[in-house]
Amino acid sequence: MTSVLRQARSTNNVSISEIPAPARLAPYSYALGAEVSADETFLRASGEAIDELATGRIVVLFDPAAPEEWEGSFRVVSYIRAELEHELGNEAMLGHVAWSWLEDALDANDCEVLAAGGTTTRVLSESFGTLADRPATIDLELRASWTPVIDEPDLIGNHFEAWIDLLSTVAGLPPLPEGVTALPGRRR
């Protein structure tokens, strides 16, 4: 399992790195962090360039005792955060849409899961005093966990690929086949 995740490679817009895994959640764990960066084609509605579109981390846990609440021996835990345009950040259905992005990414990568759960959170940040010149921002946080239904540990790679697709979608980048580039435009 860890060999598959260690082989994960950064792509044009997604930078992947190994990060410390939590020690107390399971006997075995492995964690990766990722950042989705913009190139010069991504701009805020104001015309300001955006460097980082989204950030996230994924932790794969393994407990041979198969905790009852997991419904299996493996558990995937995910956190993603991205700044949104104000129009999208104020959308009433944002949480439902973000959760559907997770479900779509898992489906598109042929990932069968059990016991999926999570939360979506909108974070409004406003600055005051000496920071008053900073514009208000709205971030989406998507926390999710699920139990992958896999016959062998190496199949965890499909779940990681689904997570990268989800991270890219939350960042406003459509999942594209390798070698295909999105047309330039504004961030959604």
C-alpha positions in Angstrom: 0.0 0.0 0.0 2.6 2.6 1.0 4.7 1.7 -2.1 1.8 2.7 -4.3 1.3 6.0 -2.5 5.0 6.7 -2.4 5.0 6.4 -6.2 2.5 9.3 -6.5 3.9 12.0 -8.7 3.3 15.7 -8.9 1.6 16.9 -12.1 1.5 20.3 -13.8 -0.8 21.9 -11.2 -0.7 19.4 -8.3 2.3 19.2 -6.0 2.4 16.1 -3.8 4.6 15.4 -0.8 4.8 13.0 2.1 3.7 14.5 5.4 3.8 13.1 8.9 0.9 10.7 9.6 -1.0 10.8 12.8 0.3 8.1 15.2 -2.8 7.4 17.3 -5.6 6.7 14.8 -4.4 3.3 13.7 -1.5 0.9 14.1 -0.4 1.8 10.6 -0.8 5.1 8.7 0.6 7.0 5.8 -0.1 10.6 4.8 0.3 12.8 1.8 -0.2 16.5 1.3 -1.0 18.2 -1.9 -1.3 21.7 -3.2 -3.0 22.8 -6.4 -1.2 25.8 -7.9 -2.4 28.1 -10.6 -0.5 29.3 -13.6 -0.8 32.8 -15.0 -4.2 31.9 -16.5 -6.1 31.8 -13.2 -7.4 35.1 -11.9 -9.9 36.3 -9.3 -12.9 38.2 -10.6 -11.0 41.4 -9.6 -8.2 40.4 -12.0 -5.8 39.5 -9.2 -3.6 36.4 -9.8 -4.2 33.4 -7.6 -1.1 31.3 -6.7 -2.6 28.5 -4.6 -6.0 27.2 -5.7 -6.4 24.5 -3.1 -4.5 22.5 -0.4 -5.3 19.2 1.2 -4.1 16.1 2.9 -5.0 12.4 2.7 -4.3 9.8 5.4 -4.6 6.1 4.8 -5.1 4.1 7.9 -4.8 0.4 8.4 -5.9 -1.6 11.5 -5.9 -5.4 11.1 -8.5 -5.5 13.9 -11.0 -3.8 11.4 -12.8 -1.4 13.8 -16.5 -1.9 13.7 -17.2 1.7 12.7 -14.8 1.5 9.8 -16.5 -1.6 8.4 -13.1 -2.8 7.2 -9.3 -2.8 7.9 -8.5 0.4 5.9 -9.8 3.9 6.3 -9.1 7.0 4.2 -9.3 10.4 5.8 -9.3 13.5 3.7 -9.2 17.3 4.2 -9.3 19.8 1.4 -9.5 23.6 1.6 -9.9 26.1 -1.2 -10.7 29.8 -1.5 -13.9 30.4 -3.5 -15.2 33.3 -5.5 -17.8 35.1 -3.5 -20.7 34.2 -5.8 -19.9 30.5 -5.4 -19.1 30.8 -1.7 -22.6 32.2 -1.0 -24.4 29.5 -3.0 -26.9 27.7 -0.7 -26.3 24.3 -2.3 -22.5 24.5 -2.0 -22.2 21.8 0.7 -24.3 19.3 -1.3 -22.4 20.1 -4.5 -19.0 19.7 -2.8 -20.1 16.3 -1.4 -21.3 15.3 -4.9 -17.8 16.1 -6.2 -16.4 13.5 -3.8 -18.9 10.9 -4.9 -18.3 11.6 -8.5 -14.5 11.4 -8.1 -14.8 8.0 -6.3 -17.2 6.7 -9.0 -15.0 7.9 -11.9 -12.1 6.0 -10.4 -14.0 2.8 -9.8 -13.8 3.1 -6.1 -16.2 1.1 -4.0 -16.6 2.5 -0.5 -18.4 1.8 2.8 -19.2 4.0 5.8 -18.5 7.3 3.9 -19.1 10.4 6.0 -17.9 14.0 6.3 -18.6 17.7 6.5 -18.4 20.7 4.3 -17.8 24.1 5.9 -17.7 27.6 4.5 -15.3 29.9 6.2 -15.8 33.7 5.9 -12.6 35.7 6.8 -12.9 39.4 7.3 -9.9 41.6 8.3 -9.9 44.6 10.6 -7.5 47.2 12.0 -4.1 47.1 10.4 -5.3 44.3 8.2 -8.5 46.1 7.0 -7.1 46.5 3.5 -7.3 42.8 2.9 -10.4 41.7 1.0 -12.9 39.3 2.6 -12.4 35.7 1.5 -14.7 32.6 1.6 -13.1 29.2 1.8 -14.6 25.8 1.4 -13.4 23.1 3.7 -14.3 19.5 2.8 -13.5 16.8 5.4 -14.4 13.2 4.5 -13.5 9.7 5.4 -14.5 6.4 3.9 -13.6 2.7 4.0 -12.2 1.5 0.7 -13.5 -1.9 -0.5 -10.3 -3.4 -1.9 -9.1 -6.9 -2.5 -5.5 -6.0 -2.2 -3.6 -3.1 -0.6 -2.2 -1.8 -3.9 -5.7 -1.0 -5.1 -5.7 2.0 -2.7 -4.1 3.9 -5.6 -7.5 4.3 -7.2 -8.8 6.0 -4.1 -5.7 8.3 -4.1 -6.4 9.2 -7.8 -10.0 9.9 -6.9 -8.8 12.3 -4.1 -6.5 14.1 -6.6 -9.5 14.5 -8.9 -11.6 15.9 -6.0 -8.8 18.3 -5.0 -8.5 19.5 -8.6 -12.3 20.0 -8.8 -12.5 21.9 -5.6 -9.6 24.1 -6.9 -11.7 24.9 -10.0 -9.6 22.7 -12.4 -11.5 20.1 -14.3 -10.0 16.6 -14.1 -8.2 16.1 -17.4 -6.4 13.2 -18.9 -2.6 13.5 -18.8 -1.3 15.7 -21.6 -4.5 17.7 -21.9 -4.5 21.4 -20.8 -7.5 23.4 -19.7 -8.4 26.5 -21.7 -7.3 29.7 -20.0 -10.0 31.6 -18.0 -11.1 33.0 -14.8 -11.4 30.9 -11.7 -15.0 29.9 -11.0 
